[in-house]
Amino acid sequence: MTALTQMTHSGKVAAAVSIRRGTYDRIFRFIRQFDTQDMASKYALAEGRSMVLDNQLN
């Protein structure tokens, strides 16, 4: 699982997470935006873990 961040035009940071499933990665982008890359990364990893643990990737 890898957290991905990107600066938006408004100066906020967008968050996404990449989760490997077999030979492919699935990328999930989140609507919520953050003030720092650290906050965005932590959010993305927490959401990704939750999806994996709740078996929501099928």
N, C-alpha and C positions, 0 to 999 in steps of 0.2 A: 504494500500500500504506500502510495506516495502523495504527499500534499502538493498542490500546485497553486501558485498565487500569481495575480496579474494586477498591475496598477490600472485603474480606470481613468477616463477623461476627467472625472470629477475629483480626482486625487484620492479616492478611496481604494481599498484593495479587495479584489474579487477572489473568492476561494473555490477550489475544485479538488477532487481527490481521484486518483487513478488506482483501480483495484484489478489485479491480474486474476483472470479466470481462465485456466488452461493456457492456451497459447495466445490469448488476446487480453488486452487491457480494456476495462470499461471506465470511462471518465464521467464523473458526476459533477456538474456545476451547480453552485448554490446561489440563490438570489441575494441573500444577506451579504452586505459589504462591511468592511472593517477599516479601522484607522491605521493598523499596522500589519505588516506581513506575518509577524509572529502570531497575532490574534487570529488571522485568517488561516494559517497553517494548523494551529491547534484545533480550531473549529472543524476544518476539513477532516483531520485525522479522527476526531471524536465521532463525527457523523459517519465516516467510513467504517470505523470499528462497530458502531451501532448497526449499520446495515449488514455487516458480515455476521455478527453475533445473532441478529434477529432473522438471519437467513432470507434477506429481502432481495437477493441478487438473482433469483431464478427467473 
